[in-house]
Amino acid sequence: MSELDEVVDDLYSGPPAEFVSRRSAAVKAARADKDRELAEAIGELRKPTVSAWLVNLLVRDDADLAGQIVALGEGLRDAEKSLDGPALRELSKQRRQLVRSLVARARKLAQPTGQKIGDAVVQELDATLTAALADPAVAREVVSGRLTAAREYAGFGSADSSDGETPAPPAPRPPKPPKPTPARGKLRLVGESERAEPTGESAAERDRRRRREEREQRARDEAQAAWEQADRAASEAKRRHDAAVAARDESAAEVARTEEAAARAHDEEDDLVRALAEARRRLAAAGKAAAVADKEVGTAQQTLRADERELTTAERELHRAERARDAAAAARERAHPAGD
């Protein structure tokens, strides 16, 4: 495991509230070791939301979880392609059971940290895990253990990757070769953008360099504060978006309930077909029940589509808020260039 991978694992397994301060400390440590490439890579790491952090905890807690997500997602997509109704119903049941158990386990893993897990976070966690089982691209992000934000899958059924490959976590960066130890009295080895200078650096020079780095860090901290203010505005838009998601999820749950009722009715119909000689009356009753259940499915799906349209409107508002946040981040970078 490379040094960057070790830092990433440490940061993304810690509470989100401590992420910024711990990242800054890791950047300073890399700079003190004269590893500018590592410092820049650490500085680019994004703070995870609470729900994304919970997903990362789950992946790190159970080494077999990635395989479960990949296997169950593939099974669901194969069942949908082959129109295998019984298999699809059984896999859908497994999916719901897995998501529920993972949400409960995530709550338990978060308890020692004191992190509050509200209903909105639970909804995001549920949506992300469900999306990972439906979409291979989301699955790759989830099993990497480096998720930074919640994910959703708003379509019907499961998505399929364009290349048909099984989701897999991204390959870790290869470890960097050890740096040669400079000999006394010779030039030290530095990064490509630094100038080689004698190892006998004076105390005054070290002090000036230290003060310059502290000024640069203060500028970055101030810019970070400006970004966080813009991020809070985006969070308010996210709250409205979450309300739309909750309404959509309730409609989706109703669709699932009516689909289960329809499936039960059709199963009953199949049984009566095999016993048609002695159960014609029961077969007719089950056929009527199936027709009613199918009609209820159609009604529930219409309601879901209406809620999907409301969700789309909420997402547009969220995107506008995020663009405003990104503009604030760009202004931050222009106001505090790295060389100042």
Secondary structure as the mmCIF struct_conf table of DSSP 4:
data_model
#
loop_
_struct_conf.conf_type_id
_struct_conf.id
_struct_conf.beg_label_comp_id
_struct_conf.beg_label_asym_id
_struct_conf.beg_label_seq_id
_struct_conf.end_label_comp_id
_struct_conf.end_label_asym_id
_struct_conf.end_label_seq_id
HELX_RH_AL_P HELX_RH_AL_P1 GLU A 3 SER A 13
BEND BEND1 GLY A 14 GLY A 14
HELX_RH_3T_P HELX_RH_3T_P1 PRO A 16 GLU A 18
HELX_RH_AL_P HELX_RH_AL_P2 PHE A 19 ALA A 32
TURN_TY1_P TURN_TY1_P1 ASP A 33 LYS A 34
HELX_RH_AL_P HELX_RH_AL_P3 ARG A 36 GLY A 43
TURN_TY1_P TURN_TY1_P2 GLU A 44 GLU A 44
HELX_LH_PP_P HELX_LH_PP_P1 LEU A 45 THR A 49
HELX_RH_AL_P HELX_RH_AL_P4 VAL A 50 ASP A 61
TURN_TY1_P TURN_TY1_P3 ALA A 63 ASP A 64
HELX_RH_AL_P HELX_RH_AL_P5 LEU A 65 SER A 82
TURN_TY1_P TURN_TY1_P4 LEU A 83 LEU A 83
HELX_RH_AL_P HELX_RH_AL_P6 GLY A 85 ALA A 110
HELX_RH_3T_P HELX_RH_3T_P2 GLN A 111 THR A 113
TURN_TY1_P TURN_TY1_P5 GLY A 114 GLY A 114
HELX_RH_AL_P HELX_RH_AL_P7 ASP A 119 ALA A 134
HELX_RH_AL_P HELX_RH_AL_P8 PRO A 136 VAL A 143
TURN_TY1_P TURN_TY1_P6 SER A 144 GLY A 145
BEND BEND2 ALA A 149 ALA A 149
BEND BEND3 GLY A 155 GLY A 157
BEND BEND4 SER A 162 ASP A 163
HELX_LH_PP_P HELX_LH_PP_P2 GLU A 165 PRO A 167
HELX_LH_PP_P HELX_LH_PP_P3 PRO A 169 ALA A 183
TURN_TY1_P TURN_TY1_P7 ARG A 184 GLY A 185
BEND BEND5 LYS A 186 LYS A 186
STRN STRN1 LEU A 187 LEU A 187
HELX_LH_PP_P HELX_LH_PP_P4 ARG A 188 LEU A 189
TURN_TY1_P TURN_TY1_P8 GLU A 192 SER A 193
BEND BEND6 GLU A 194 GLU A 194
HELX_LH_PP_P HELX_LH_PP_P5 ARG A 195 ALA A 196
STRN STRN2 PRO A 198 PRO A 198
BEND BEND7 THR A 199 THR A 199
HELX_RH_AL_P HELX_RH_AL_P9 ALA A 203 ARG A 274
TURN_TY1_P TURN_TY1_P9 ALA A 275 GLU A 278
HELX_RH_AL_P HELX_RH_AL_P10 ARG A 280 ALA A 335
BEND BEND8 HIS A 336 HIS A 336
TURN_TY1_P TURN_TY1_P10 ALA A 338 GLY A 339
#
